[in-house]
Amino acid sequence: HLAHIVEMGLGPAANPALASRAVRLAESPGPLAEKLISHYLDHNEYSEALVWLEYSADAAETLQAKDGYLQRMVALSLGPLDDVAGAIRAIERANSPAELMLALIVHLAEQGEDGQVHEWLNRFVDVVGDEPRQVELLGDMFQKALHADGPTDLAKAVVAVSPNPKPLIERLVGHYRREGDEQAELTWAEELLAATPDANAREAVIGRIVELALGESSRPESARAAISLSATPNVYLDPLVALYAANK
């Protein structure tokens, strides 16, 4: 009988309030609520659709079903509804919210909400806990952040919170090298040096820093700082002498 009432409420007579009351009386409202959700989505009534996705998540009989509703809440909230609060409510209901949080963080970055990006990245790290899982999910986010026009602020923010930033920094260095942006490459090469414990690998990075810093980038202070960390600083004496001679 309840199913019939829902069908009537969503039919030509168009009385969604009647259908809603019937759904709330159902012991297992999922299938009937789905009809309401589809109705509201078909009519671009996204706020109402979100209400029933939220209701369905709370009434879900399995974790799998609940997760499905929460994912749809986030997609709708960050998509046509443009309602960050709806996405946050979904995250608060989730048993494993990491992937929902990633979607929110990417959205906030696209909106230029840098403060909230950093806040949610820190929350994300706390929620995930397990370091290998953090590295995996942050790597996925970093990949999304590397748009065709170059790394976004989100990519750099991910580097800042990653427990293993070195591979990400290497990718940024490689990106800027391919782009021919020597200033940015030098800046991230310095970050890479700080994140590189292996002595042989450090020497290779130091060599590139010196090359960049004494070239068009013209940042001799960066060259001196890198050379001071080298196990073989004498090999860099000639380029330093040449620079000082040229600046006399």
Salt bridges, closest charged atoms under 4 A:
GLU7 OE2 - LYS35 NZ 3.19
GLU34 OE2 - ARG72 NH2 2.72
GLU54 OE1 - ARG89 NE 3.09
GLU54 OE2 - ARG93 NH2 3.00
ASP58 OD1 - ARG93 NE 2.83
ASP82 OD1 - HIS107 NE2 3.93
GLU99 OE2 - ARG133 NH2 3.41
GLU119 OE2 - ARG123 NH2 2.53
GLU136 OE1 - ARG133 NH1 3.14
GLU170 OE2 - LYS166 NZ 2.69
GLU185 OE2 - ARG177 NE 3.02
GLU185 OE2 - ARG208 NE 2.73
GLU190 OE1 - ARG219 NH2 3.02
GLU211 OE2 - ARG208 NH1 3.13
